[in-house]
Amino acid sequence: MDNKDAYILQLENTIKNLEQQVNNLTEMILLMRKKKFGKSSEKTPRAEMDVQLNIFNEAEAEATENAPEPVVQKVGGFYRKCPKTKREEIIKDLPVREI
């Protein structure tokens, strides 16, 4: 009986060690995932962020301050812009060739 009890204790210790090793490895995997996919991995340097945000300010940068406001008419419950577009104004001086 003494041999069997010693063998059982040895197996129980082995099981405890293996369970502890599995727990450690699981915790390491969770920490690595958190480090790779967590909030801190999504942070970008401030200079890079400013360059990316300037993309959205393109309309303000290209806009002219003295641009005329479009003519707006109220028609039956909604507002309509004047049908004359800037394109029509640009192409009015181009020569017309009939085919």
N, C-alpha and C positions, 0 to 999 in steps of 0.2 A: 504494500500500500504506500509505502514511503516513496518509492520510485514514481508511482503514478501521480501522487500529490505534487512532487517536485516538477514533473513534466507539465502538469496542468498549470502550475504557477508560472512556469517559463512561458507557456503559450499565452497565458493571460497578460503577462508583461509585454510579450511581442505584439499582441493585439492592441494594448494601450499605446505602445510606441508608434505603431502604424496609424492608429487613429489620430494621434497627435501630429504625425507627419502629414496626414491628409488635411487636417484642420489648418496647419501652417501653409501648405501649398494652396489651399482654397483662399485663404486670406491674402496670400501674395498675388494670386490671380485677380481678386477683387480690387486690390490696391493698384495693380498695373492697369486694369481696365479704367479705373477712376482717373488715373493719371493720364491715360491716353485719350479717353473720350469725355472726361469731365469738363467742368466749366473752365478750369485753368488752361486747358489745351486750346480753348476757343479764343483766348485773348490774343490780340495782335498788337504789335508795337504802335505807339502813338503816331509816329510819322507815317506809317503805312495807312493808318486809319484816316488821317487827314487827306491823304491822296485819294482814298476811296470815296470819302464823303464829298470831295470836290466834284465828282462826277455828277452828283445830284444838283449842284449849284450852276450847272452849265447854262441853264435858261437865264438866270439872273446875270451871269457874266456876259452873255451875248446880247442881252436886251439893251435897247437904246432908251435913254431917259425921256427924250422928246418925241417919242413915237405917238402918233395920234390914236386916240381911243376909237374903237369901232362904233359905227352908228347903230344904235339899238332901237328897234320899234316894238311896241307892245301889240301883239296880234292875238286876239281871242284867248287870253289867259296865259300866254307864254311869251317870252321875248325872242325876237328873231334878229340876227345880225343882218346888216346891209349886204345884199348879194354881190356887190362889187368886191372882188378880192384883190390882194396885192399883185397876184399873177397877172390879172387883166391890166393893171396899171403899168406893169413892167413891159408887157408885150405890145402895148398900144402903138409904139413907134416903129415896130418891126415891119419891114415891107411884106406885103401879102402877094403870093404868087399862086394864080389859079391854074389848076391842071385839068 
